Structures are given as C-alpha cells and as structure tokens.
Amino acid sequence: MVRINLLPHREQKRQARQRQFISLAIGLAILGLAVVGLGHVFIAARIDNQNSRNTLLKSEIVKLDEQIKEIDRLRDQTQALLARKQVVETLQANRTEAVHLLDQLVRQLPDGLYLKSVKQNGTRVTLTGYAQSNARVSTLMRNIESSPWLGSPELVEIKSVALDKQKVNEFTLVVQVKRAMQAPVGAAPPANTPPGKAAPAPAKGGQA
C-alpha cells in the first residue's frame, strides 16, 4: 500500500530551517559561554598574578623600610661618633688654651692694674679688676689687641669705687680667646706654667 505525504512542502522546509536556527543558536550560546568562561579564567589568572606581585612588592617594601631604618640608625651612630671625634679633636687642639690665657693675662697687664676675677665661657673671657686710672685700662686693651692669643677687647663697665680707703676704677672687660688652631705659627706656650691654673698671677706693682 502506497503512503502519501499530505504535509505541505513549504511547511517541512520551514520546520527544517527552524531546527537549524535553534541548533545554530544553541551552538552560538555554548560558544559565547565558553568565550566568557575563558575570558573570566584569563582575567582571574591575571588578577591572581597581579595580587601575587602586589604581595611581593609589599613584602619587599617592608624589607626596604627595615633597611632604611637600619641605615638611619647607622647614620645617627655615625653622626654621634663624628661629634665625639670633633669634641676630642677640639679638646686636643685647645688643651693648652688655659695656659696661653693665663700667660697672656700676666704678660699684658700693665702696672697699676690687677684682676679680681676671670671667667671664661667658650672663647669669651670676662675680666673684672681694679685700675689706678682709666689710662691703665686703655693700655690693657691695647696690649690685648696686640696679643697673639687674645683679641677683640670690649669695655663693658668702668666706675670709681673706694677700696682700702682709696679711690680706684673698677672695670669689666670682655675679650675673645683665639683658638690654638688660629694662633700664629711659632707662638710657643709659656714655660713652667702648669695647665688648669685657677687664677692669674698678680700684675706688676698690683695687689693680690
């Protein structure tokens, strides 16, 4: 018995095209999902890689910070050692300064003038004493100007006072000590003068 297909020819073709379209759409969807998945995997891998690099950078930065702190600590220690070395060198260079100061005070004091106190602060020396006249103080200032170890005399005060029932001039004078490194070449220290002497010897013709 012969079977006759009564379905329209166009309807079969339309259904076939629909099936093809659905198959193509499904294939494209699967392909799109695969591309998206691969893209997600690639991006995730890049992110993980970047995170690893960031972690490595952070750890290296921490190490560098520790090294910088160590360098700063060593620099501070170096500066402290250099400061101590400078102090020692200064003391070494100026260890005879007191000897020169006392020697020059004795040498430069004119007759009729004597000192009652000598105070030193760094290179600044304050002299207080008595003089028979203002001219004696002027002579002392001129002598200090010509001294190889003292200089820049500055008269702070001079006034008339009664001392032992006699009128004398009490003066205060400030002078600057020339450091040993600034002293003239060939200037020899005074002989037989012990360092660290507390007070100068009395002036010629003066009172102790």
Buried (B, 14 or more C-beta within 10 A) or exposed (E): EEEEEEEEEEEEEEEEEEEEEEEEEEEEEEEEEEEEEEEEEEEEEEEEEEEEEEEEEEEEEEEEEEEEEEEEEEEEEEEEEEEEEEEEEEEEBBEBBBBBBBBBBBEBBBEBBBBEEBEBEEBEBBBBBBBBEEEBBBBBBEBBEEBBBBBEBEBEEEEEEEEEEEEBBBBBBBBBBBEBEEBEEEEEBEEEBEEEEEEBBEBEEBEE
